[in-house]
Each structure stands twice: as structure tokens, then as C-alpha cells.
Amino acid sequence: MNAENTAAEFRRAVEAGDPDALEPLLAEHVVFRSPAVHTPYEGQVATMIVLRAVTRVFEDFRYTRSYAEQGHALGGHALVFEATVAGKSVEGIDLIRVDGDGLIDDLRVLVRPLSGINALVARMGEEIPKVMTDMGLG
């Protein structure tokens, strides 16, 4: 799979709220950088915990724009989104880097405004333990 296909599949899976379709797109060594914590989440399992939780937390999620990096061997993509979390509107961007194997090896999420981040952090704090239990990790 190439970077364009991976980004398109990522977008489709996120828009569909289908975390099972996201997992095969992630490199085993993927690094996920969250807007809520300083330390990145490392590895496919940790990243999938977050992605599974966020699919439960975001409401009315939609991508509004996308951008692709040109002229690099490794593909970079930016997907701009809007959603609601606990009644708060959020805007954000998913920054995706795809490795030479066509898998996502770096995923960064930026979210604004602060009230939206606060709502996101609170809801993720509720959902992550549930996801871990569902995955047999809790």
C-alpha cells in the first residue's frame, strides 16, 4: 500500500467509526502524539487503545479538508476535522506520516479550543479504561 492509499483508508475508517479497519494501517512501532499529554504513546497496542476510545468520544465527526505532502519518499498527510465532545465543538487536525512499508508510523493530533480539549480529556479518561477492559488489558 502506498501513502495515498493508506491516508485514504485511514480517513474512511475514522469517518466510519471503524477502529478494526485502523489497526492494519498502523506500523507496529507507530508513535501517537496526543493533544492532551506530553509523553507520546508508543506502539500499535497503545495507539489502538486511544483510537478505539476516541471513536466512542467524538460525535458528529467529519473531515473538512485534507492535504498531502509532495516530493518526499515517506508520505505526510494532514486531515482537518470538526466534531463535538460532550456538547463542545472542536476543530482539529490529524497529521499522518506513512513509512516505506505503507504503514502509519507517526500520528499526531492537534485540537482546539481549550474548552474542547478539556471536554476531550475528561471523556477519554472515562472511555480508555473501558476500552482496555474490552481489549482484555484491564
C-alpha positions as CSV (number, residue, x, y, z in Angstrom):
1,M,0.0,0.0,0.0
2,N,1.3,3.5,-0.8
3,A,1.0,6.7,1.3
4,E,-2.0,8.0,-0.6
5,N,-3.9,4.7,-0.2
6,T,-3.1,4.5,3.5
7,A,-4.3,8.0,4.1
8,A,-7.5,7.4,2.2
9,E,-8.1,4.2,4.1
10,F,-7.4,5.9,7.4
11,R,-9.9,8.6,6.6
12,R,-12.5,6.1,5.5
13,A,-12.1,4.1,8.7
14,V,-12.2,7.1,11.0
15,E,-15.2,8.6,9.3
16,A,-17.0,5.2,9.6
17,G,-16.0,4.9,13.3
18,D,-14.4,1.6,12.5
19,P,-11.3,1.1,14.7
20,D,-10.9,-2.5,13.4
21,A,-10.1,-1.1,10.0
22,L,-7.5,1.3,11.5
23,E,-5.3,-1.4,13.2
24,P,-3.9,-2.9,10.0
25,L,-2.9,0.6,8.8
26,L,-0.6,1.1,11.8
27,A,3.1,0.1,11.9
28,E,4.0,-2.0,15.0
29,H,6.3,0.8,16.1
30,V,3.8,3.7,15.5
31,V,4.0,6.7,17.7
32,F,0.9,8.6,18.6
33,R,1.1,12.2,19.9
34,S,-1.9,13.4,21.7
35,P,-3.0,17.0,22.4
36,A,-3.7,16.1,26.0
37,V,-0.4,14.5,27.2
38,H,3.3,15.4,26.8
39,T,4.6,11.8,26.5
40,P,3.8,10.1,23.2
41,Y,2.0,6.7,23.1
42,E,4.4,4.2,21.6
43,G,3.4,1.1,19.7
44,Q,0.3,-0.3,18.0
45,V,-1.5,-1.5,21.1
46,A,-1.2,1.8,22.9
47,T,-2.3,3.7,19.8
48,M,-5.3,1.4,19.3
49,I,-6.4,2.0,22.8
50,V,-6.6,5.7,22.1
51,L,-8.1,5.3,18.7
52,R,-10.8,2.9,20.0
53,A,-11.7,5.4,22.8
54,V,-11.8,8.4,20.5
55,T,-14.2,6.7,18.1
56,R,-16.6,6.5,21.2
57,V,-16.0,10.0,22.3
58,F,-16.2,12.1,19.2
59,E,-19.8,12.9,18.0
60,D,-20.7,14.3,14.6
61,F,-17.2,13.7,13.4
62,R,-16.3,14.9,9.9
63,Y,-13.2,15.7,7.9
64,T,-13.4,19.0,6.2
65,R,-10.1,19.2,4.3
66,S,-7.1,17.2,3.5
67,Y,-3.6,18.0,2.4
68,A,-0.8,15.7,1.1
69,E,2.9,16.4,1.3
70,Q,4.6,16.3,-2.1
71,G,8.1,15.3,-3.1
72,H,9.1,13.0,-0.2
73,A,9.7,9.3,-0.1
74,L,7.7,9.0,3.0
75,G,4.2,10.3,2.7
76,G,2.8,13.0,5.0
77,H,-0.9,13.9,5.2
78,A,-3.0,16.4,7.1
79,L,-6.7,15.7,7.7
80,V,-8.6,18.6,9.2
81,F,-11.7,17.7,11.2
82,E,-14.6,19.0,13.2
83,A,-16.6,17.2,15.9
84,T,-18.5,17.5,19.1
85,V,-17.3,16.2,22.5
86,A,-19.7,16.4,25.5
87,G,-21.6,19.3,23.8
88,K,-18.4,21.2,23.0
89,S,-17.4,21.9,19.4
90,V,-13.8,21.0,18.5
91,E,-11.7,21.6,15.5
92,G,-8.6,19.5,14.9
93,I,-6.1,18.1,12.6
94,D,-4.7,14.6,12.2
95,L,-1.1,14.6,11.0
96,I,-0.1,11.3,9.5
97,R,3.3,10.0,8.3
98,V,3.5,6.8,6.3
99,D,6.6,4.7,6.3
100,G,8.3,2.9,3.4
101,D,6.0,-0.1,4.0
102,G,2.9,2.0,3.5
103,L,2.0,1.9,7.2
104,I,1.4,4.8,9.5
105,D,4.4,5.2,11.8
106,D,3.6,8.7,13.2
107,L,0.2,10.1,14.1
108,R,-0.2,13.5,15.7
109,V,-3.5,15.0,16.7
110,L,-4.0,18.7,17.4
111,V,-7.3,20.0,18.8
112,R,-8.7,23.4,19.7
113,P,-10.2,25.3,21.5
114,L,-9.2,24.7,25.1
115,S,-12.8,24.1,26.2
116,G,-12.9,21.3,23.6
117,I,-9.6,19.8,24.7
118,N,-10.8,19.8,28.3
119,A,-14.0,18.0,27.3
120,L,-12.0,15.6,25.2
121,V,-9.6,14.8,28.1
122,A,-12.5,14.2,30.5
123,R,-14.3,11.9,28.1
124,M,-11.2,10.0,27.1
125,G,-10.5,9.5,30.8
126,E,-13.8,7.7,31.1
127,E,-13.5,5.7,27.9
128,I,-9.9,4.5,28.0
129,P,-10.4,2.1,31.0
130,K,-13.5,0.7,29.3
131,V,-11.6,0.1,26.0
132,M,-8.7,-1.6,27.9
133,T,-11.2,-3.9,29.6
134,D,-12.9,-4.7,26.2
135,M,-9.4,-5.5,24.8
136,G,-8.6,-7.7,27.7
137,L,-5.9,-5.4,29.0
138,G,-7.6,-4.0,32.1
